Amino acid sequence: MILVGQFDSPFVRRTAVAMNHHGIAFERKLLSVFKDFDEMLEYNPLGKVPVVVLDNGESIFDSRMIIDHIEQGASADKRLFPLEPEARRNVMRIEAVAIGLAEKAYERGIEYARRNPDKIDEAWSERLKKQIFSALHWLEALKPDPWICGDSLTQADITCAIAMTYIREKQQVSLSKGDFPKLDAHCDYCESLPVFKASAYSAAEADSSGWLPRSR
Ligand SMILES: N[C@@H](CCC(=O)N[C@@H](CS)C(=O)NCC(=O)O)C(=O)O
C-alpha cells in the first residue's frame, strides 16, 4: 500500500497511525496539496490528502473511508471503532468533533497563510476561532485518563491527540500552557506511543509544503 501525503496533515497522520496500529505496512508518496497540486489531482479528483493506493492499484481517499477499509476484518480487541452500538456512537461523536477541530484549524490557517493580507475575512476568522475553542473545551471536558473512551486506544484518541499536535505546531490559534491541561496530557501521552512516533508530525514536511503562516 502507498499512503500519499505529508505528516503535517492531521488527516494523513490519523490514517497512518491507524495503519500502524493494525500492523499494515505502507510506503509513503510525499506529495504536497499545494506545490504538487496537479499530480495530486491524478490520485484524487479533489486533489486532497490522504489517499491510499491499494496493492491492486485502486485509490481510496478521505481518511474516514481509508480507516473504515483498514478496520474491516480486524479482531474485536484491535478495533479503533468498537462494534457495540452505543460505544461505537460515542467514539464516532468524539471523532467527529476532533476531525471538525482539525478542519476548522486548517481553514483558519489558510485564512492567514494563503490569502492576501488585505483580503483576510476577519469576521470569518473570528467565527473559526470560536468553533476551535468551543471544540477544545468540549473535548477537555471529557477528561481523558489516559483514554477518552473505555480502557483502550480508539479513533477518538488518535484524532483528538493529532488535532491537538496540529494546533500546537501550526498555531492557527495561540494556546497557553494550562489552557487545556487534560488535552495536553492526553496529547503528550498518545504522541509518546510507538504507533504515533512511527508517523510523527514533520516540521520539515510542513516547511517544504508551501504553507506559510503569517500571523494569527
Ligand atoms: N475529510 C478529509 C479532509 C482532508 C483534508 O482536508 N486534507 C487537507 C490537507 S490537511 C487537504 O487535502 N487540503 C487541500 C484542499 O482542501 O484543497 C479527510 O478526512 O481525509
The ligand as a MOL file (V3000), in Angstrom:
LIG
                    3D

  0  0  0     0  0            999 V3000
M  V30 BEGIN CTAB
M  V30 COUNTS 20 19 0 0 0
M  V30 BEGIN ATOM
M  V30 1 N -12.2910 14.9960 5.1340 0
M  V30 2 C -10.9660 14.8490 4.6010 0
M  V30 3 C -10.1520 16.1120 4.8480 0
M  V30 4 C -8.7990 16.0420 4.1850 0
M  V30 5 C -8.1560 17.4280 4.0680 0
M  V30 6 O -8.8100 18.4670 4.2170 0
M  V30 7 N -6.8630 17.4370 3.7550 0
M  V30 8 C -6.1690 18.6980 3.5120 0
M  V30 9 C -4.7290 18.6310 3.9580 0
M  V30 10 S -4.5620 18.7750 5.7050 0
M  V30 11 C -6.1720 18.9220 2.0180 0
M  V30 12 O -6.0280 17.9920 1.2610 0
M  V30 13 N -6.3320 20.1780 1.5930 0
M  V30 14 C -6.2800 20.5910 0.2330 0
M  V30 15 C -7.5760 21.1370 -0.2450 0
M  V30 16 O -8.5630 21.1190 0.5170 0
M  V30 17 O -7.6110 21.5940 -1.3650 0
M  V30 18 C -10.2960 13.6160 5.2230 0
M  V30 19 O -10.6380 13.3150 6.3800 0
M  V30 20 O -9.4920 12.9720 4.5590 0
M  V30 END ATOM
M  V30 BEGIN BOND
M  V30 1 1 1 2
M  V30 2 1 2 3
M  V30 3 1 2 18
M  V30 4 1 3 4
M  V30 5 1 4 5
M  V30 6 2 5 6
M  V30 7 1 5 7
M  V30 8 1 7 8
M  V30 9 1 8 9
M  V30 10 1 8 11
M  V30 11 1 9 10
M  V30 12 2 11 12
M  V30 13 1 11 13
M  V30 14 1 13 14
M  V30 15 1 14 15
M  V30 16 2 15 16
M  V30 17 1 15 17
M  V30 18 2 18 19
M  V30 19 1 18 20
M  V30 END BOND
M  V30 END CTAB
M  END
